[in-house]
Amino acid sequence: MSSLNINECKCEEEFGDFILNVGRQHFACCKLHETYRCIGENLFSGWLEESADLWRRNVDTLSIGRPRTPEDGKILLAAYADYCAPQAA
Ligand SMILES: [Zn+2]
């Protein structure tokens, strides 16, 4: 069994393989390890042009992977609650 060293994970590099936004929070993702970590908030203004629908899809994508630290998972859940929760009818 080949062992991938999670410490070589690309999401530990600056921006990983790709970045997904959930609201103003940015998550760097590693495709190989299926991990993500939060790299900060409001670093790039692109999120202002995005929609809650896109952020929901990003949460779905991120949820396939694992947070690098429990804190990264908490930030994703908080971002989901802040930006993606369905509007009260
Ligand atoms: Zn990785």
PDB file of the backbone (N, CA, C, O) and the ligand in Angstrom, with CONECT records:
HET     ZN  A 101       1
ATOM      1  N   MET A   1       0.856  -1.182   0.000  1.00  0.00           N
ATOM      2  CA  MET A   1       0.000   0.000   0.000  1.00  0.00           C
ATOM      3  C   MET A   1       0.895   1.236   0.000  1.00  0.00           C
ATOM      4  O   MET A   1       1.744   1.412   0.874  1.00  0.00           O
ATOM      5  N   SER A   2       0.688   2.067  -0.981  1.00  0.00           N
ATOM      6  CA  SER A   2       1.501   3.283  -1.017  1.00  0.00           C
ATOM      7  C   SER A   2       0.967   4.249   0.028  1.00  0.00           C
ATOM      8  O   SER A   2      -0.243   4.410   0.189  1.00  0.00           O
ATOM      9  N   SER A   3       1.868   4.871   0.716  1.00  0.00           N
ATOM     10  CA  SER A   3       1.407   5.826   1.718  1.00  0.00           C
ATOM     11  C   SER A   3       1.731   7.231   1.254  1.00  0.00           C
ATOM     12  O   SER A   3       2.887   7.593   1.034  1.00  0.00           O
ATOM     13  N   LEU A   4       0.688   7.999   1.116  1.00  0.00           N
ATOM     14  CA  LEU A   4       0.849   9.398   0.779  1.00  0.00           C
ATOM     15  C   LEU A   4       1.111  10.145   2.073  1.00  0.00           C
ATOM     16  O   LEU A   4       0.385   9.997   3.055  1.00  0.00           O
ATOM     17  N   ASN A   5       2.143  10.935   2.052  1.00  0.00           N
ATOM     18  CA  ASN A   5       2.457  11.717   3.237  1.00  0.00           C
ATOM     19  C   ASN A   5       1.602  12.969   3.255  1.00  0.00           C
ATOM     20  O   ASN A   5       1.787  13.879   2.448  1.00  0.00           O
ATOM     21  N   ILE A   6       0.669  12.999   4.184  1.00  0.00           N
ATOM     22  CA  ILE A   6      -0.261  14.129   4.218  1.00  0.00           C
ATOM     23  C   ILE A   6       0.467  15.437   4.483  1.00  0.00           C
ATOM     24  O   ILE A   6      -0.048  16.510   4.170  1.00  0.00           O
ATOM     25  N   ASN A   7       1.655  15.355   5.053  1.00  0.00           N
ATOM     26  CA  ASN A   7       2.408  16.584   5.302  1.00  0.00           C
ATOM     27  C   ASN A   7       2.985  17.173   4.021  1.00  0.00           C
ATOM     28  O   ASN A   7       3.484  18.299   4.017  1.00  0.00           O
ATOM     29  N   GLU A   8       2.914  16.401   2.927  1.00  0.00           N
ATOM     30  CA  GLU A   8       3.332  16.949   1.644  1.00  0.00           C
ATOM     31  C   GLU A   8       2.133  17.504   0.879  1.00  0.00           C
ATOM     32  O   GLU A   8       2.223  17.847  -0.299  1.00  0.00           O
ATOM     33  N   CYS A   9       1.038  17.577   1.571  1.00  0.00           N
ATOM     34  CA  CYS A   9      -0.194  17.990   0.946  1.00  0.00           C
ATOM     35  C   CYS A   9      -0.068  19.357   0.290  1.00  0.00           C
ATOM     36  O   CYS A   9       0.467  20.302   0.868  1.00  0.00           O
ATOM     37  N   LYS A  10      -0.580  19.432  -0.941  1.00  0.00           N
ATOM     38  CA  LYS A  10      -0.459  20.702  -1.670  1.00  0.00           C
ATOM     39  C   LYS A  10      -1.282  21.816  -1.054  1.00  0.00           C
ATOM     40  O   LYS A  10      -0.981  22.993  -1.258  1.00  0.00           O
ATOM     41  N   CYS A  11      -2.311  21.465  -0.307  1.00  0.00           N
ATOM     42  CA  CYS A  11      -3.095  22.555   0.263  1.00  0.00           C
ATOM     43  C   CYS A  11      -2.300  23.285   1.339  1.00  0.00           C
ATOM     44  O   CYS A  11      -2.699  24.358   1.790  1.00  0.00           O
ATOM     45  N   GLU A  12      -1.171  22.701   1.750  1.00  0.00           N
ATOM     46  CA  GLU A  12      -0.291  23.430   2.663  1.00  0.00           C
ATOM     47  C   GLU A  12       0.567  24.438   1.910  1.00  0.00           C
ATOM     48  O   GLU A  12       1.123  25.362   2.504  1.00  0.00           O
ATOM     49  N   GLU A  13       0.670  24.249   0.586  1.00  0.00           N
ATOM     50  CA  GLU A  13       1.352  25.256  -0.203  1.00  0.00           C
ATOM     51  C   GLU A  13       0.415  26.445  -0.337  1.00  0.00           C
ATOM     52  O   GLU A  13      -0.755  26.384   0.043  1.00  0.00           O
ATOM     53  N   GLU A  14       0.938  27.494  -0.868  1.00  0.00           N
ATOM     54  CA  GLU A  14       0.218  28.759  -0.748  1.00  0.00           C
ATOM     55  C   GLU A  14      -1.276  28.644  -1.086  1.00  0.00           C
ATOM     56  O   GLU A  14      -2.136  28.937  -0.255  1.00  0.00           O
ATOM     57  N   PHE A  15      -1.564  28.214  -2.319  1.00  0.00           N
ATOM     58  CA  PHE A  15      -2.961  28.187  -2.732  1.00  0.00           C
ATOM     59  C   PHE A  15      -3.428  26.788  -3.121  1.00  0.00           C
ATOM     60  O   PHE A  15      -4.497  26.642  -3.714  1.00  0.00           O
ATOM     61  N   GLY A  16      -2.653  25.764  -2.800  1.00  0.00           N
ATOM     62  CA  GLY A  16      -3.074  24.415  -3.127  1.00  0.00           C
ATOM     63  C   GLY A  16      -3.262  24.223  -4.619  1.00  0.00           C
ATOM     64  O   GLY A  16      -2.641  24.911  -5.429  1.00  0.00           O
ATOM     65  N   ASP A  17      -4.134  23.272  -4.979  1.00  0.00           N
ATOM     66  CA  ASP A  17      -4.427  23.019  -6.395  1.00  0.00           C
ATOM     67  C   ASP A  17      -5.455  24.004  -6.935  1.00  0.00           C
ATOM     68  O   ASP A  17      -5.395  24.422  -8.091  1.00  0.00           O
ATOM     69  N   PHE A  18      -6.380  24.356  -6.091  1.00  0.00           N
ATOM     70  CA  PHE A  18      -7.377  25.353  -6.482  1.00  0.00           C
ATOM     71  C   PHE A  18      -7.990  25.944  -5.217  1.00  0.00           C
ATOM     72  O   PHE A  18      -7.856  25.403  -4.119  1.00  0.00           O
ATOM     73  N   ILE A  19      -8.648  27.043  -5.404  1.00  0.00           N
ATOM     74  CA  ILE A  19      -9.267  27.749  -4.275  1.00  0.00           C
ATOM     75  C   ILE A  19     -10.771  27.802  -4.495  1.00  0.00           C
ATOM     76  O   ILE A  19     -11.234  28.098  -5.596  1.00  0.00           O
ATOM     77  N   LEU A  20     -11.512  27.523  -3.469  1.00  0.00           N
ATOM     78  CA  LEU A  20     -12.960  27.706  -3.506  1.00  0.00           C
ATOM     79  C   LEU A  20     -13.336  28.704  -2.420  1.00  0.00           C
ATOM     80  O   LEU A  20     -12.814  28.658  -1.306  1.00  0.00           O
ATOM     81  N   ASN A  21     -14.232  29.590  -2.757  1.00  0.00           N
ATOM     82  CA  ASN A  21     -14.723  30.552  -1.779  1.00  0.00           C
ATOM     83  C   ASN A  21     -16.054  30.082  -1.210  1.00  0.00           C
ATOM     84  O   ASN A  21     -16.867  29.477  -1.908  1.00  0.00           O
ATOM     85  N   VAL A  22     -16.256  30.369   0.052  1.00  0.00           N
ATOM     86  CA  VAL A  22     -17.592  30.269   0.646  1.00  0.00           C
ATOM     87  C   VAL A  22     -17.795  31.600   1.348  1.00  0.00           C
ATOM     88  O   VAL A  22     -17.249  31.843   2.424  1.00  0.00           O
ATOM     89  N   GLY A  23     -18.583  32.450   0.725  1.00  0.00           N
ATOM     90  CA  GLY A  23     -18.655  33.823   1.206  1.00  0.00           C
ATOM     91  C   GLY A  23     -17.262  34.430   1.131  1.00  0.00           C
ATOM     92  O   GLY A  23     -16.548  34.250   0.145  1.00  0.00           O
ATOM     93  N   ARG A  24     -16.885  35.143   2.173  1.00  0.00           N
ATOM     94  CA  ARG A  24     -15.582  35.819   2.154  1.00  0.00           C
ATOM     95  C   ARG A  24     -14.433  34.908   2.571  1.00  0.00           C
ATOM     96  O   ARG A  24     -13.279  35.336   2.592  1.00  0.00           O
ATOM     97  N   GLN A  25     -14.740  33.650   2.903  1.00  0.00           N
ATOM     98  CA  GLN A  25     -13.694  32.712   3.316  1.00  0.00           C
ATOM     99  C   GLN A  25     -13.129  31.989   2.099  1.00  0.00           C
ATOM    100  O   GLN A  25     -13.877  31.560   1.220  1.00  0.00           O
ATOM    101  N   HIS A  26     -11.808  31.855   2.053  1.00  0.00           N
ATOM    102  CA  HIS A  26     -11.141  31.176   0.941  1.00  0.00           C
ATOM    103  C   HIS A  26     -10.548  29.863   1.444  1.00  0.00           C
ATOM    104  O   HIS A  26      -9.904  29.808   2.492  1.00  0.00           O
ATOM    105  N   PHE A  27     -10.787  28.797   0.657  1.00  0.00           N
ATOM    106  CA  PHE A  27     -10.272  27.483   1.025  1.00  0.00           C
ATOM    107  C   PHE A  27      -9.360  26.964  -0.074  1.00  0.00           C
ATOM    108  O   PHE A  27      -9.754  26.879  -1.237  1.00  0.00           O
ATOM    109  N   ALA A  28      -8.132  26.619   0.309  1.00  0.00           N
ATOM    110  CA  ALA A  28      -7.180  26.008  -0.620  1.00  0.00           C
ATOM    111  C   ALA A  28      -7.383  24.505  -0.559  1.00  0.00           C
ATOM    112  O   ALA A  28      -7.467  23.921   0.522  1.00  0.00           O
ATOM    113  N   CYS A  29      -7.462  23.869  -1.755  1.00  0.00           N
ATOM    114  CA  CYS A  29      -7.791  22.452  -1.840  1.00  0.00           C
ATOM    115  C   CYS A  29      -6.649  21.670  -2.460  1.00  0.00           C
ATOM    116  O   CYS A  29      -5.946  22.162  -3.343  1.00  0.00           O
ATOM    117  N   CYS A  30      -6.474  20.443  -1.985  1.00  0.00           N
ATOM    118  CA  CYS A  30      -5.523  19.510  -2.573  1.00  0.00           C
ATOM    119  C   CYS A  30      -6.313  18.367  -3.193  1.00  0.00           C
ATOM    120  O   CYS A  30      -7.035  17.651  -2.499  1.00  0.00           O
ATOM    121  N   LYS A  31      -6.170  18.201  -4.514  1.00  0.00           N
ATOM    122  CA  LYS A  31      -6.921  17.145  -5.200  1.00  0.00           C
ATOM    123  C   LYS A  31      -6.423  15.772  -4.796  1.00  0.00           C
ATOM    124  O   LYS A  31      -7.215  14.847  -4.615  1.00  0.00           O
ATOM    125  N   LEU A  32      -5.107  15.636  -4.653  1.00  0.00           N
ATOM    126  CA  LEU A  32      -4.522  14.321  -4.372  1.00  0.00           C
ATOM    127  C   LEU A  32      -5.016  13.765  -3.041  1.00  0.00           C
ATOM    128  O   LEU A  32      -5.423  12.606  -2.963  1.00  0.00           O
ATOM    129  N   HIS A  33      -4.983  14.573  -2.013  1.00  0.00           N
ATOM    130  CA  HIS A  33      -5.356  14.097  -0.680  1.00  0.00           C
ATOM    131  C   HIS A  33      -6.805  14.389  -0.332  1.00  0.00           C
ATOM    132  O   HIS A  33      -7.300  13.964   0.712  1.00  0.00           O
ATOM    133  N   GLU A  34      -7.495  15.131  -1.230  1.00  0.00           N
ATOM    134  CA  GLU A  34      -8.865  15.536  -0.951  1.00  0.00           C
ATOM    135  C   GLU A  34      -8.967  16.198   0.414  1.00  0.00           C
ATOM    136  O   GLU A  34      -9.730  15.786   1.287  1.00  0.00           O
ATOM    137  N   THR A  35      -8.169  17.231   0.551  1.00  0.00           N
ATOM    138  CA  THR A  35      -8.176  17.990   1.798  1.00  0.00           C
ATOM    139  C   THR A  35      -8.352  19.470   1.460  1.00  0.00           C
ATOM    140  O   THR A  35      -8.151  19.911   0.329  1.00  0.00           O
ATOM    141  N   TYR A  36      -8.727  20.195   2.472  1.00  0.00           N
ATOM    142  CA  TYR A  36      -8.826  21.640   2.300  1.00  0.00           C
ATOM    143  C   TYR A  36      -8.388  22.320   3.589  1.00  0.00           C
ATOM    144  O   TYR A  36      -8.420  21.737   4.673  1.00  0.00           O
ATOM    145  N   ARG A  37      -7.985  23.553   3.436  1.00  0.00           N
ATOM    146  CA  ARG A  37      -7.711  24.381   4.615  1.00  0.00           C
ATOM    147  C   ARG A  37      -8.112  25.806   4.297  1.00  0.00           C
ATOM    148  O   ARG A  37      -8.068  26.236   3.145  1.00  0.00           O
ATOM    149  N   CYS A  38      -8.498  26.520   5.311  1.00  0.00           N
ATOM    150  CA  CYS A  38      -8.857  27.918   5.144  1.00  0.00           C
ATOM    151  C   CYS A  38      -7.577  28.737   5.066  1.00  0.00           C
ATOM    152  O   CYS A  38      -6.691  28.611   5.912  1.00  0.00           O
ATOM    153  N   ILE A  39      -7.492  29.582   4.036  1.00  0.00           N
ATOM    154  CA  ILE A  39      -6.285  30.416   3.909  1.00  0.00           C
ATOM    155  C   ILE A  39      -6.549  31.863   4.314  1.00  0.00           C
ATOM    156  O   ILE A  39      -5.643  32.696   4.295  1.00  0.00           O
ATOM    157  N   GLY A  40      -7.781  32.152   4.675  1.00  0.00           N
ATOM    158  CA  GLY A  40      -8.064  33.502   5.146  1.00  0.00           C
ATOM    159  C   GLY A  40      -9.371  33.997   4.580  1.00  0.00           C
ATOM    160  O   GLY A  40     -10.060  33.293   3.842  1.00  0.00           O
ATOM    161  N   GLU A  41      -9.693  35.207   4.934  1.00  0.00           N
ATOM    162  CA  GLU A  41     -10.946  35.769   4.449  1.00  0.00           C
ATOM    163  C   GLU A  41     -10.721  37.118   3.790  1.00  0.00           C
ATOM    164  O   GLU A  41      -9.892  37.925   4.211  1.00  0.00           O
ATOM    165  N   ASN A  42     -11.500  37.322   2.735  1.00  0.00           N
ATOM    166  CA  ASN A  42     -11.481  38.593   2.008  1.00  0.00           C
ATOM    167  C   ASN A  42     -10.081  38.972   1.529  1.00  0.00           C
ATOM    168  O   ASN A  42      -9.705  40.144   1.548  1.00  0.00           O
ATOM    169  N   LEU A  43      -9.314  37.969   1.100  1.00  0.00           N
ATOM    170  CA  LEU A  43      -7.992  38.247   0.525  1.00  0.00           C
ATOM    171  C   LEU A  43      -8.135  38.634  -0.946  1.00  0.00           C
ATOM    172  O   LEU A  43      -7.355  39.429  -1.471  1.00  0.00           O
ATOM    173  N   PHE A  44      -9.143  38.057  -1.599  1.00  0.00           N
ATOM    174  CA  PHE A  44      -9.389  38.303  -3.019  1.00  0.00           C
ATOM    175  C   PHE A  44     -10.820  38.814  -3.132  1.00  0.00           C
ATOM    176  O   PHE A  44     -11.725  38.303  -2.471  1.00  0.00           O
ATOM    177  N   SER A  45     -11.014  39.807  -3.960  1.00  0.00           N
ATOM    178  CA  SER A  45     -12.331  40.430  -4.008  1.00  0.00           C
ATOM    179  C   SER A  45     -13.329  39.638  -4.844  1.00  0.00           C
ATOM    180  O   SER A  45     -14.510  39.983  -4.880  1.00  0.00           O
ATOM    181  N   GLY A  46     -12.867  38.563  -5.530  1.00  0.00           N
ATOM    182  CA  GLY A  46     -13.748  37.828  -6.432  1.00  0.00           C
ATOM    183  C   GLY A  46     -15.019  37.319  -5.775  1.00  0.00           C
ATOM    184  O   GLY A  46     -16.058  37.200  -6.423  1.00  0.00           O
ATOM    185  N   TRP A  47     -14.931  37.022  -4.489  1.00  0.00           N
ATOM    186  CA  TRP A  47     -16.107  36.453  -3.813  1.00  0.00           C
ATOM    187  C   TRP A  47     -17.303  37.404  -3.865  1.00  0.00           C
ATOM    188  O   TRP A  47     -18.454  36.973  -3.795  1.00  0.00           O
ATOM    189  N   LEU A  48     -17.017  38.701  -3.987  1.00  0.00           N
ATOM    190  CA  LEU A  48     -18.111  39.677  -4.026  1.00  0.00           C
ATOM    191  C   LEU A  48     -18.990  39.492  -5.254  1.00  0.00           C
ATOM    192  O   LEU A  48     -20.151  39.903  -5.262  1.00  0.00           O
ATOM    193  N   GLU A  49     -18.428  38.865  -6.303  1.00  0.00           N
ATOM    194  CA  GLU A  49     -19.162  38.656  -7.547  1.00  0.00           C
ATOM    195  C   GLU A  49     -19.894  37.316  -7.546  1.00  0.00           C
ATOM    196  O   GLU A  49     -20.631  37.015  -8.484  1.00  0.00           O
ATOM    197  N   GLU A  50     -19.701  36.519  -6.513  1.00  0.00           N
ATOM    198  CA  GLU A  50     -20.246  35.167  -6.501  1.00  0.00           C
ATOM    199  C   GLU A  50     -21.606  35.134  -5.802  1.00  0.00           C
ATOM    200  O   GLU A  50     -22.019  36.089  -5.143  1.00  0.00           O
ATOM    201  N   SER A  51     -22.284  33.996  -5.973  1.00  0.00           N
ATOM    202  CA  SER A  51     -23.642  33.874  -5.448  1.00  0.00           C
ATOM    203  C   SER A  51     -23.710  32.788  -4.376  1.00  0.00           C
ATOM    204  O   SER A  51     -22.818  31.948  -4.263  1.00  0.00           O
ATOM    205  N   ALA A  52     -24.777  32.825  -3.601  1.00  0.00           N
ATOM    206  CA  ALA A  52     -24.992  31.789  -2.589  1.00  0.00           C
ATOM    207  C   ALA A  52     -25.111  30.414  -3.234  1.00  0.00           C
ATOM    208  O   ALA A  52     -24.714  29.409  -2.643  1.00  0.00           O
ATOM    209  N   ASP A  53     -25.668  30.369  -4.472  1.00  0.00           N
ATOM    210  CA  ASP A  53     -25.761  29.074  -5.169  1.00  0.00           C
ATOM    211  C   ASP A  53     -24.372  28.493  -5.411  1.00  0.00           C
ATOM    212  O   ASP A  53     -24.136  27.305  -5.188  1.00  0.00           O
ATOM    213  N   LEU A  54     -23.459  29.346  -5.868  1.00  0.00           N
ATOM    214  CA  LEU A  54     -22.092  28.879  -6.111  1.00  0.00           C
ATOM    215  C   LEU A  54     -21.447  28.431  -4.807  1.00  0.00           C
ATOM    216  O   LEU A  54     -20.774  27.401  -4.770  1.00  0.00           O
ATOM    217  N   TRP A  55     -21.647  29.197  -3.736  1.00  0.00           N
ATOM    218  CA  TRP A  55     -21.031  28.833  -2.462  1.00  0.00           C
ATOM    219  C   TRP A  55     -21.570  27.505  -1.948  1.00  0.00           C
ATOM    220  O   TRP A  55     -20.837  26.716  -1.352  1.00  0.00           O
ATOM    221  N   ARG A  56     -22.885  27.261  -2.188  1.00  0.00           N
ATOM    222  CA  ARG A  56     -23.439  25.957  -1.783  1.00  0.00           C
ATOM    223  C   ARG A  56     -22.756  24.835  -2.550  1.00  0.00           C
ATOM    224  O   ARG A  56     -22.430  23.794  -1.979  1.00  0.00           O
ATOM    225  N   ARG A  57     -22.540  25.048  -3.851  1.00  0.00           N
ATOM    226  CA  ARG A  57     -21.838  24.020  -4.637  1.00  0.00           C
ATOM    227  C   ARG A  57     -20.402  23.851  -4.131  1.00  0.00           C
ATOM    228  O   ARG A  57     -19.881  22.737  -4.078  1.00  0.00           O
ATOM    229  N   ASN A  58     -19.773  24.965  -3.762  1.00  0.00           N
ATOM    230  CA  ASN A  58     -18.409  24.870  -3.235  1.00  0.00           C
ATOM    231  C   ASN A  58     -18.379  24.089  -1.925  1.00  0.00           C
ATOM    232  O   ASN A  58     -17.465  23.301  -1.682  1.00  0.00           O
ATOM    233  N   VAL A  59     -19.383  24.314  -1.086  1.00  0.00           N
ATOM    234  CA  VAL A  59     -19.446  23.559   0.178  1.00  0.00           C
ATOM    235  C   VAL A  59     -19.600  22.070  -0.126  1.00  0.00           C
ATOM    236  O   VAL A  59     -18.972  21.232   0.522  1.00  0.00           O
ATOM    237  N   ASP A  60     -20.443  21.742  -1.121  1.00  0.00           N
ATOM    238  CA  ASP A  60     -20.603  20.337  -1.495  1.00  0.00           C
ATOM    239  C   ASP A  60     -19.261  19.751  -1.926  1.00  0.00           C
ATOM    240  O   ASP A  60     -18.903  18.643  -1.527  1.00  0.00           O
ATOM    241  N   THR A  61     -18.523  20.502  -2.744  1.00  0.00           N
ATOM    242  CA  THR A  61     -17.219  20.028  -3.209  1.00  0.00           C
ATOM    243  C   THR A  61     -16.246  19.884  -2.044  1.00  0.00           C
ATOM    244  O   THR A  61     -15.555  18.872  -1.926  1.00  0.00           O
ATOM    245  N   LEU A  62     -16.195  20.891  -1.193  1.00  0.00           N
ATOM    246  CA  LEU A  62     -15.263  20.856  -0.057  1.00  0.00           C
ATOM    247  C   LEU A  62     -15.603  19.717   0.895  1.00  0.00           C
ATOM    248  O   LEU A  62     -14.715  19.113   1.497  1.00  0.00           O
ATOM    249  N   SER A  63     -16.899  19.429   1.026  1.00  0.00           N
ATOM    250  CA  SER A  63     -17.327  18.414   1.986  1.00  0.00           C
ATOM    251  C   SER A  63     -16.906  17.007   1.578  1.00  0.00           C
ATOM    252  O   SER A  63     -16.900  16.092   2.402  1.00  0.00           O
ATOM    253  N   ILE A  64     -16.551  16.834   0.298  1.00  0.00           N
ATOM    254  CA  ILE A  64     -16.014  15.544  -0.144  1.00  0.00           C
ATOM    255  C   ILE A  64     -14.660  15.307   0.518  1.00  0.00           C
ATOM    256  O   ILE A  64     -14.281  14.171   0.805  1.00  0.00           O
ATOM    257  N   GLY A  65     -13.943  16.399   0.752  1.00  0.00           N
ATOM    258  CA  GLY A  65     -12.607  16.299   1.326  1.00  0.00           C
ATOM    259  C   GLY A  65     -12.630  16.433   2.843  1.00  0.00           C
ATOM    260  O   GLY A  65     -13.679  16.557   3.474  1.00  0.00           O
ATOM    261  N   ARG A  66     -11.443  16.403   3.387  1.00  0.00           N
ATOM    262  CA  ARG A  66     -11.289  16.507   4.835  1.00  0.00           C
ATOM    263  C   ARG A  66     -10.611  17.824   5.174  1.00  0.00           C
ATOM    264  O   ARG A  66      -9.747  18.293   4.433  1.00  0.00           O
ATOM    265  N   PRO A  67     -11.005  18.421   6.299  1.00  0.00           N
ATOM    266  CA  PRO A  67     -10.273  19.604   6.745  1.00  0.00           C
ATOM    267  C   PRO A  67      -8.878  19.212   7.221  1.00  0.00           C
ATOM    268  O   PRO A  67      -8.693  18.159   7.831  1.00  0.00           O
ATOM    269  N   ARG A  68      -7.915  20.055   6.939  1.00  0.00           N
ATOM    270  CA  ARG A  68      -6.550  19.754   7.411  1.00  0.00           C
ATOM    271  C   ARG A  68      -6.489  19.802   8.931  1.00  0.00           C
ATOM    272  O   ARG A  68      -5.764  19.022   9.548  1.00  0.00           O
ATOM    273  N   THR A  69      -7.238  20.705   9.531  1.00  0.00           N
ATOM    274  CA  THR A  69      -7.291  20.775  10.989  1.00  0.00           C
ATOM    275  C   THR A  69      -8.766  20.914  11.373  1.00  0.00           C
ATOM    276  O   THR A  69      -9.577  21.340  10.552  1.00  0.00           O
ATOM    277  N   PRO A  70      -9.118  20.562  12.600  1.00  0.00           N
ATOM    278  CA  PRO A  70     -10.515  20.749  13.023  1.00  0.00           C
ATOM    279  C   PRO A  70     -10.967  22.186  12.842  1.00  0.00           C
ATOM    280  O   PRO A  70     -12.134  22.444  12.547  1.00  0.00           O
ATOM    281  N   GLU A  71     -10.044  23.119  13.019  1.00  0.00           N
ATOM    282  CA  GLU A  71     -10.401  24.537  12.871  1.00  0.00           C
ATOM    283  C   GLU A  71     -10.863  24.833  11.445  1.00  0.00           C
ATOM    284  O   GLU A  71     -11.807  25.599  11.246  1.00  0.00           O
ATOM    285  N   ASP A  72     -10.204  24.230  10.451  1.00  0.00           N
ATOM    286  CA  ASP A  72     -10.617  24.451   9.063  1.00  0.00           C
ATOM    287  C   ASP A  72     -12.049  23.970   8.848  1.00  0.00           C
ATOM    288  O   ASP A  72     -12.827  24.607   8.138  1.00  0.00           O
ATOM    289  N   GLY A  73     -12.392  22.833   9.473  1.00  0.00           N
ATOM    290  CA  GLY A  73     -13.753  22.327   9.361  1.00  0.00           C
ATOM    291  C   GLY A  73     -14.758  23.252  10.017  1.00  0.00           C
ATOM    292  O   GLY A  73     -15.861  23.448   9.506  1.00  0.00           O
ATOM    293  N   LYS A  74     -14.376  23.820  11.152  1.00  0.00           N
ATOM    294  CA  LYS A  74     -15.272  24.749  11.852  1.00  0.00           C
ATOM    295  C   LYS A  74     -15.520  26.002  11.023  1.00  0.00           C
ATOM    296  O   LYS A  74     -16.633  26.525  10.975  1.00  0.00           O
ATOM    297  N   ILE A  75     -14.455  26.473  10.368  1.00  0.00           N
ATOM    298  CA  ILE A  75     -14.600  27.685   9.553  1.00  0.00           C
ATOM    299  C   ILE A  75     -15.542  27.407   8.383  1.00  0.00           C
ATOM    300  O   ILE A  75     -16.352  28.257   8.013  1.00  0.00           O
ATOM    301  N   LEU A  76     -15.429  26.202   7.801  1.00  0.00           N
ATOM    302  CA  LEU A  76     -16.330  25.869   6.688  1.00  0.00           C
ATOM    303  C   LEU A  76     -17.784  25.827   7.163  1.00  0.00           C
ATOM    304  O   LEU A  76     -18.675  26.359   6.500  1.00  0.00           O
ATOM    305  N   LEU A  77     -18.015  25.198   8.305  1.00  0.00           N
ATOM    306  CA  LEU A  77     -19.387  25.119   8.823  1.00  0.00           C
ATOM    307  C   LEU A  77     -19.930  26.513   9.129  1.00  0.00           C
ATOM    308  O   LEU A  77     -21.089  26.815   8.847  1.00  0.00           O
ATOM    309  N   ALA A  78     -19.082  27.351   9.705  1.00  0.00           N
ATOM    310  CA  ALA A  78     -19.520  28.712  10.034  1.00  0.00           C
ATOM    311  C   ALA A  78     -19.808  29.492   8.759  1.00  0.00           C
ATOM    312  O   ALA A  78     -20.778  30.247   8.692  1.00  0.00           O
ATOM    313  N   ALA A  79     -18.956  29.305   7.740  1.00  0.00           N
ATOM    314  CA  ALA A  79     -19.167  30.023   6.483  1.00  0.00           C
ATOM    315  C   ALA A  79     -20.458  29.543   5.833  1.00  0.00           C
ATOM    316  O   ALA A  79     -21.212  30.337   5.272  1.00  0.00           O
ATOM    317  N   TYR A  80     -20.708  28.236   5.912  1.00  0.00           N
ATOM    318  CA  TYR A  80     -21.954  27.706   5.357  1.00  0.00           C
ATOM    319  C   TYR A  80     -23.159  28.362   6.047  1.00  0.00           C
ATOM    320  O   TYR A  80     -24.104  28.800   5.392  1.00  0.00           O
ATOM    321  N   ALA A  81     -23.104  28.416   7.364  1.00  0.00           N
ATOM    322  CA  ALA A  81     -24.225  29.005   8.110  1.00  0.00           C
ATOM    323  C   ALA A  81     -24.387  30.480   7.779  1.00  0.00           C
ATOM    324  O   ALA A  81     -25.507  30.983   7.687  1.00  0.00           O
ATOM    325  N   ASP A  82     -23.270  31.169   7.601  1.00  0.00           N
ATOM    326  CA  ASP A  82     -23.327  32.618   7.362  1.00  0.00           C
ATOM    327  C   ASP A  82     -23.778  32.955   5.947  1.00  0.00           C
ATOM    328  O   ASP A  82     -24.493  33.936   5.741  1.00  0.00           O
ATOM    329  N   TYR A  83     -23.364  32.146   4.967  1.00  0.00           N
ATOM    330  CA  TYR A  83     -23.519  32.569   3.563  1.00  0.00           C
ATOM    331  C   TYR A  83     -24.428  31.682   2.737  1.00  0.00           C
ATOM    332  O   TYR A  83     -24.901  32.108   1.684  1.00  0.00           O
ATOM    333  N   CYS A  84     -24.688  30.456   3.181  1.00  0.00           N
ATOM    334  CA  CYS A  84     -25.382  29.495   2.323  1.00  0.00           C
ATOM    335  C   CYS A  84     -26.717  29.051   2.863  1.00  0.00           C
ATOM    336  O   CYS A  84     -27.496  28.434   2.137  1.00  0.00           O
ATOM    337  N   ALA A  85     -27.006  29.343   4.108  1.00  0.00           N
ATOM    338  CA  ALA A  85     -28.238  28.845   4.692  1.00  0.00           C
ATOM    339  C   ALA A  85     -29.426  29.363   3.871  1.00  0.00           C
ATOM    340  O   ALA A  85     -29.443  30.527   3.469  1.00  0.00           O
ATOM    341  N   PRO A  86     -30.401  28.514   3.628  1.00  0.00           N
ATOM    342  CA  PRO A  86     -31.564  28.971   2.862  1.00  0.00           C
ATOM    343  C   PRO A  86     -32.234  30.143   3.565  1.00  0.00           C
ATOM    344  O   PRO A  86     -32.308  30.201   4.792  1.00  0.00           O
ATOM    345  N   GLN A  87     -32.705  31.051   2.771  1.00  0.00           N
ATOM    346  CA  GLN A  87     -33.430  32.195   3.353  1.00  0.00           C
ATOM    347  C   GLN A  87     -34.725  31.691   3.988  1.00  0.00           C
ATOM    348  O   GLN A  87     -35.399  30.821   3.437  1.00  0.00           O
ATOM    349  N   ALA A  88     -35.060  32.238   5.134  1.00  0.00           N
ATOM    350  CA  ALA A  88     -36.338  31.874   5.770  1.00  0.00           C
ATOM    351  C   ALA A  88     -37.480  32.305   4.852  1.00  0.00           C
ATOM    352  O   ALA A  88     -37.487  33.408   4.305  1.00  0.00           O
ATOM    353  N   ALA A  89     -38.440  31.401   4.705  1.00  0.00           N
ATOM    354  CA  ALA A  89     -39.557  31.725   3.797  1.00  0.00           C
ATOM    355  C   ALA A  89     -40.511  32.679   4.495  1.00  0.00           C
ATOM    356  O   ALA A  89     -41.518  33.080   3.913  1.00  0.00           O
TER     357      ALA A  89
HETATM  358 ZN    ZN A 101      -2.460  17.015  -0.504  1.00  0.00          ZN2+
END
